[in-house]
Amino acid sequence: MGMDPARELPDLMRSLPIDRHRGLPIPAVTARHPDGQPDFSTVDGREALRLASEGRCGICGNPLDSQIAFLGGPGAVAARAYHDPPMHESCAEASTILCPHLSRRDMRRVTDRRSTGVLPTNSAEKKLDRWVMWICRGFAAYVIDGMPLFRPEPYLRLRTFTYTDGGHLHETPDISPHP
């Protein structure tokens, strides 16, 4: 894919390793196969909880700022509960561009069956039509049915992202994030 990480990545993500096959940065919570290869379809739940308990971003692994972002669908907003870990707003925004599953409507998440000892993401069969970034000052972390669950504090701001007619994700601040 030939991505130039120094040019396209936010500063906080520049130290992440780059997947040699896809040319994409490997988020801190991405599960790994025994051979060390990343499984982009699976979040390592233990690592997500560890980073969150240390006040670190689930994407870049650096300490979180005073404002914390969560990224999920309208259902996550309605329930105020997220399976993906807390992150910097800049890392969440970069994810809407760099993550093929998020950035393109036609890209489906395919679970990599080689994963062992990690917790799968809780992804719906039907692709979401929008993603909402919840920005707040804090959160609580739980484990429910073996899965990490993050409950953010009341939001300071919400940012909504929807798919264009061409199928690419873009920010649409005028659309209500509620289901």
C-alpha positions as CSV (number, residue, x, y, z in Angstrom):
1,M,0.0,0.0,0.0
2,G,3.0,2.3,0.2
3,M,1.8,4.6,3.0
4,D,4.2,7.2,4.2
5,P,3.6,6.9,8.0
6,A,5.5,10.1,8.8
7,R,3.3,12.1,6.5
8,E,-0.1,10.6,7.1
9,L,-0.2,9.6,10.7
10,P,-1.0,11.8,13.7
11,D,2.1,12.5,15.8
12,L,0.9,10.1,18.6
13,M,0.7,7.2,16.1
14,R,4.0,7.7,14.4
15,S,5.8,5.2,16.8
16,L,3.4,2.3,16.0
17,P,4.7,-0.6,14.0
18,I,3.5,-0.8,10.4
19,D,2.0,-4.0,9.1
20,R,4.3,-5.0,6.2
21,H,1.4,-6.6,4.2
22,R,-1.2,-3.8,4.5
23,G,1.0,-0.8,5.1
24,L,-1.2,0.2,8.0
25,P,-0.2,1.1,11.6
26,I,-0.9,-1.7,14.1
27,P,-3.0,-0.4,17.0
28,A,-1.8,-1.2,20.5
29,V,-4.8,-3.4,21.3
30,T,-4.7,-5.4,18.1
31,A,-4.5,-9.1,18.8
32,R,-1.5,-11.0,17.6
33,H,-1.1,-14.6,16.3
34,P,1.5,-16.9,17.9
35,D,3.8,-16.0,15.0
36,G,3.5,-12.3,15.9
37,Q,1.4,-11.3,12.9
38,P,-1.5,-8.9,13.7
39,D,-5.1,-9.9,13.6
40,F,-6.8,-6.7,12.7
41,S,-10.3,-8.3,13.2
42,T,-9.7,-8.9,16.9
43,V,-9.1,-6.7,19.9
44,D,-6.9,-8.2,22.6
45,G,-9.2,-7.6,25.5
46,R,-6.6,-8.0,28.2
47,E,-4.3,-5.5,26.6
48,A,-7.3,-3.1,26.1
49,L,-8.1,-3.3,29.9
50,R,-4.4,-3.0,30.9
51,L,-3.9,0.2,28.8
52,A,-7.2,1.7,30.0
53,S,-6.3,1.0,33.6
54,E,-3.0,2.8,33.0
55,G,-4.8,5.8,31.4
56,R,-3.3,5.0,28.0
57,C,-4.8,5.1,24.5
58,G,-5.9,1.8,22.9
59,I,-4.6,2.9,19.5
60,C,-1.2,4.5,20.1
61,G,-0.5,3.3,23.7
62,N,0.5,6.8,24.9
63,P,-1.0,8.5,28.0
64,L,-4.5,9.9,27.4
65,D,-5.2,13.6,27.5
66,S,-7.9,15.3,29.6
67,Q,-10.4,14.6,26.8
68,I,-11.0,10.9,25.9
69,A,-12.7,9.6,22.8
70,F,-14.7,6.4,22.2
71,L,-15.8,5.3,18.7
72,G,-18.8,3.2,18.1
73,G,-22.3,3.1,16.5
74,P,-25.5,4.7,17.5
75,G,-26.3,1.7,19.8
76,A,-23.1,2.3,21.8
77,V,-24.2,5.9,22.2
78,A,-27.7,4.9,23.3
79,A,-26.3,2.4,25.8
80,R,-23.3,4.6,26.8
81,A,-21.2,1.4,26.5
82,Y,-18.3,0.6,24.2
83,H,-16.3,-2.5,23.6
84,D,-13.4,-0.7,21.9
85,P,-11.1,1.0,24.3
86,P,-10.6,4.7,25.1
87,M,-8.4,6.7,22.8
88,H,-7.1,10.1,21.9
89,E,-9.5,12.1,19.6
90,S,-6.7,12.3,17.0
91,C,-6.2,8.5,17.1
92,A,-10.0,7.9,16.8
93,E,-10.2,10.4,13.9
94,A,-7.2,8.7,12.1
95,S,-9.0,5.3,12.6
96,T,-12.0,6.6,10.6
97,I,-9.6,7.2,7.7
98,L,-7.0,4.4,8.1
99,C,-9.1,1.4,9.3
100,P,-10.5,-0.3,6.2
101,H,-13.5,-1.7,8.1
102,L,-14.4,1.8,9.3
103,S,-13.4,3.9,6.3
104,R,-15.2,2.0,3.6
105,R,-18.9,0.9,3.6
106,D,-18.1,-2.2,1.4
107,M,-15.4,-3.5,3.7
108,R,-16.6,-6.2,6.0
109,R,-14.7,-7.4,9.0
110,V,-13.5,-11.0,8.5
111,T,-12.5,-12.8,11.6
112,D,-9.1,-14.4,11.4
113,R,-9.6,-17.9,12.7
114,R,-6.0,-18.3,13.8
115,S,-6.6,-16.2,16.9
116,T,-6.3,-17.9,20.2
117,G,-6.3,-16.6,23.8
118,V,-7.8,-13.2,22.8
119,L,-11.2,-11.7,23.0
120,P,-13.0,-11.0,19.7
121,T,-14.6,-7.7,19.0
122,N,-18.3,-7.5,19.3
123,S,-19.2,-6.6,15.8
124,A,-22.7,-6.8,14.3
125,E,-23.4,-8.8,11.1
126,K,-24.9,-5.7,9.4
127,K,-22.6,-2.8,8.7
128,L,-23.4,0.3,10.6
129,D,-24.5,3.3,8.6
130,R,-22.8,5.8,10.9
131,W,-20.1,5.9,13.6
132,V,-20.2,8.3,16.5
133,M,-17.2,9.6,18.4
134,W,-18.1,10.3,22.1
135,I,-15.6,12.7,23.7
136,C,-15.6,13.0,27.5
137,R,-13.3,13.4,30.5
138,G,-13.3,9.9,32.0
139,F,-14.7,6.4,32.0
140,A,-15.2,3.2,33.9
141,A,-14.0,-0.2,32.7
142,Y,-15.7,-3.6,33.3
143,V,-15.5,-7.1,32.1
144,I,-18.9,-8.5,31.1
145,D,-19.1,-12.1,29.8
146,G,-15.4,-12.1,29.2
147,M,-15.5,-8.9,27.1
148,P,-14.1,-5.5,28.1
149,L,-16.8,-2.9,28.4
150,F,-16.1,0.8,28.7
151,R,-18.7,3.3,30.1
152,P,-17.7,6.9,29.3
153,E,-18.7,9.8,31.4
154,P,-21.3,12.2,30.0
155,Y,-20.1,13.6,26.7
156,L,-18.5,17.0,26.1
157,R,-19.0,16.7,22.3
158,L,-20.2,14.1,19.8
159,R,-18.9,13.8,16.3
160,T,-20.9,11.8,13.7
161,F,-19.4,10.1,10.6
162,T,-21.5,8.7,7.8
163,Y,-20.8,7.1,4.4
164,T,-20.9,9.1,1.2
165,D,-22.6,7.9,-1.9
166,G,-19.1,6.6,-3.0
167,G,-19.0,4.5,0.2
168,H,-16.2,6.4,2.1
169,L,-16.6,7.6,5.7
170,H,-16.7,11.4,6.3
171,E,-17.7,13.6,9.2
172,T,-21.3,14.9,9.1
173,P,-21.8,17.1,12.2
174,D,-25.4,18.0,11.3
175,I,-26.8,14.4,11.7
176,S,-28.1,13.3,15.1
177,P,-26.0,10.5,16.6
178,H,-29.0,9.0,18.3
179,P,-30.7,5.9,16.9
